[in-house]
Amino acid sequence: MSDHYVYVLRCADDTLYTGYTTDVERRVAEHDAGEGAKYTRGRTPVELVHVEAFDERGAAMSREHEIKQCSRAEKEQLIGD
């Protein structure tokens, strides 16, 4: 069972935010409540648009970094837009 997740949110201002968590549902709720990352606090509501699951934290953190290095166009392609 996968315990580590990388996710991409589409914010209300149409920007994309990438993060890591062990509980996607809880983390998205935190972002929506303004209790998530500083970046998303003024950009609610957020929509979960992509999730990847990993067995190891290190693999998830590496993937998060990889996605954050992508261009907007590459992120849009990843999430299927």
C-alpha positions in Angstrom: 0.0 0.0 0.0 1.3 3.4 -0.9 1.8 5.9 1.9 3.3 8.8 0.2 1.7 11.1 -2.4 2.7 13.9 -4.7 -0.3 16.1 -5.8 -1.0 19.0 -8.0 -3.7 21.6 -7.2 -5.3 24.1 -9.5 -5.8 27.3 -7.5 -8.7 29.8 -7.9 -6.3 32.1 -9.9 -5.6 29.2 -12.3 -2.0 28.7 -11.0 -0.7 25.2 -10.2 0.7 24.1 -6.8 2.6 20.9 -6.3 3.0 19.3 -2.9 3.8 16.2 -0.9 1.6 14.5 1.7 0.8 11.2 3.4 -3.0 12.0 3.3 -4.2 13.7 0.2 -7.8 14.2 1.4 -6.7 15.9 4.6 -4.1 18.0 2.9 -6.5 19.3 0.2 -9.0 20.2 3.0 -6.2 22.1 4.8 -5.4 24.1 1.6 -9.1 24.9 1.1 -9.4 26.0 4.7 -6.5 28.4 4.3 -4.3 26.3 6.6 -2.1 24.8 3.9 1.0 26.2 2.3 1.4 30.0 2.3 1.2 30.0 -1.5 -2.4 28.6 -1.5 -3.8 30.7 1.3 -5.0 33.5 -0.8 -5.8 31.3 -3.8 -8.7 29.2 -2.6 -10.7 27.3 -3.5 -8.3 24.7 -4.8 -9.0 21.7 -7.0 -7.1 18.5 -6.9 -6.0 17.8 -10.5 -3.3 15.1 -10.2 -2.0 12.5 -7.7 0.9 10.1 -7.8 1.4 7.4 -5.2 4.8 6.1 -3.9 5.9 3.4 -1.4 8.9 5.4 -0.2 9.1 9.0 1.0 12.3 9.7 -0.8 10.8 8.7 -4.2 7.8 10.9 -3.6 10.0 13.9 -2.6 12.2 13.4 -5.7 9.1 13.4 -7.9 7.7 16.5 -6.2 11.0 18.3 -7.0 10.9 17.0 -10.5 7.4 18.3 -11.1 8.2 21.7 -9.5 11.0 22.1 -12.1 8.6 21.6 -15.0 7.3 24.5 -17.1 3.6 25.4 -16.9 3.1 23.7 -20.3 4.7 20.5 -19.0 2.5 20.5 -15.9 -0.6 21.0 -18.0 0.4 18.1 -20.1 1.0 16.0 -17.0 -2.5 16.7 -15.6 -4.1 16.1 -19.0 -5.2 19.7 -19.9 
